[in-house]
Amino acid sequence: METAPIQPTTLRNTPSKGILDFDQKLGVLMSVLGKRTQWELADELLKRGSYELKLVTSPDTLVQSFKSWRPGPHAHDPTGDAGRTFLDCATCVLNQMGCTESSLRTIISIGSVDDLINLLPETLVTPEIERLRKRDAREEGMLVVRLATETRPPSVKEDYERGVMDQRLCYLAPDAAAVWDAVAKAGTYRQYQQCSEALEAFLALPKWQEFCREQAPDGAIALGAGSASKDLMIIESLQSLVPESRPKLAYRLVDYSIYMLTGTEAAIQTGLRDVGSWRPVEVVTLCKDFTNLKPWRHLRRPGVPAAWFINGGTIGNINEADFLNSIAKRAEVGDWLMISMDTIPEDAATPGGRERFTAELKDKYDQPYLRELLRPSLAAVWPYLDYPRSFEKALLEIEVDIASGTQRRHSAIPNSLSVEFSTAGGNKNVVLLASTRYVEQSFVDYAATDGFKKIDSIPSRKNPRYKLVAFKYEG
Ligand SMILES: C[S@@+](CC[C@H](N)C(=O)[O-])C[C@H]1O[C@@H](n2cnc3c(N)ncnc32)[C@H](O)[C@@H]1O
């Protein structure tokens, strides 16, 4: 099948001057406000925008300026009084209409028209507005990035008082992607490789192939960035299995950390370019908390089966109850959910077995690159710690311990065990990160209460305790 080439990764093809997709954006505003002419729109924006936002007050002045922000050789940036008035009033009026994303003003100014439409509350998006969308944003190398506003960001003080830091802090640092890459590639940390093996075996399962051929999902939803090579394996599988009646695939990547998200998106685009002549794949990135998913239009297409993946043992770092609940709210009956997890050896309940398991885990995690991953979390709590030695010493002194997941409230799954990474000095021992392992059947039983029924469980070849467990959502 002939397909358009994948474009280089750029955040967007922003013109050097003017407002990107300006005419279409005016169309969106006119439609939302029920106005037929640009003059009526300018008049309405000035009437409804707050008083202090108006650096110009005449609709004629505003309409005259519209001409100069249309992208082209003679375009101007909207930096003067009229430009600022337009951006501020348009943001203010859309805010009044329920569009409260913090990135709104930026998106009006440098986002694409699709970005703007995606930010509107669903009730405002009429068929007339849908028609203003670009037909194939991907061809222009666009990346849809939204800022996380729905979920409360981590509160360091509260986490310190609780004695457990929010694990999202580990990835909220500008070099998070590079640090995670070093962990994933480190020869001593075999989990990335084991997860890839289990995923590869899963993608070869006749059941998965049948799901793709018969249910024809329009792509996949990856929960967590940082594993472009696995994302590409999934995309490759969908490309070869999903019938060509789906002319385009969508790969949706959800991650709370903008740093992880953009790095992985770039790597996926590069990988797609290398692969070449496939049908188009739209890569959509959502900077959101996947334990609190909302019904965003761009998360999935209603009525089209979806395949959700959470790879790399990330499940062990998060609250599984919130996670399963969040997916169950957005899943449709017949969707598949793939969770990769580390499991507990059968003899872990015996004293000797537990000792062996503890020693194995301590050895696995007592690694310098893993300490690097904890640096942002330690830095966040550092002002509260009153640590008697230097920050670098504190990083070296982080302790690794094993505890019951439920007793320590890291996990909702009965019989789970959590590896805790904690500070070991100062006025309090604080858990910087916990990583939970499961008894597979206990996890499966728990997931069933949220409507997820186990389909299969695929172990990694090199470490049969590391598994990808596939579920079907039955509602
Ligand atoms: C361990 S790392 C990457 C694992 C990787 N996907 C793999 O397969 O090896 C976990 C990722 O999940 C993201 N993450 C953790 N909690 C999250 C949450 N509640 N919502 C969205 N992203 C989250 C982090 O920002 C980070 O990028």
The ligand as an ORCA input file, in Angstrom:
! r2SCAN-3c Opt
* xyz 0 1
  C       9.735      3.145     34.647
  S       9.462      4.433     33.575
  C       9.325      3.801     31.975
  C       8.940      2.382     31.736
  C       8.906      2.065     30.252
  N       7.586      2.351     29.693
  C       9.279      0.617     29.967
  O       8.479     -0.105     29.350
  O      10.376      0.212     30.297
  C       7.795      4.867     34.029
  C       7.157      6.001     33.214
  O       5.791      6.139     33.654
  C       5.502      7.507     33.862
  N       4.489      7.600     34.920
  C       4.603      7.160     36.194
  N       3.447      7.381     36.842
  C       2.594      7.970     35.972
  C       1.256      8.407     36.050
  N       0.551      8.285     37.178
  N       0.684      8.950     34.951
  C       1.389      9.069     33.795
  N       2.675      8.676     33.656
  C       3.256      8.117     34.730
  C       6.829      8.144     34.255
  O       6.821      9.541     34.009
  C       7.806      7.368     33.399
  O       7.994      7.970     32.161
*
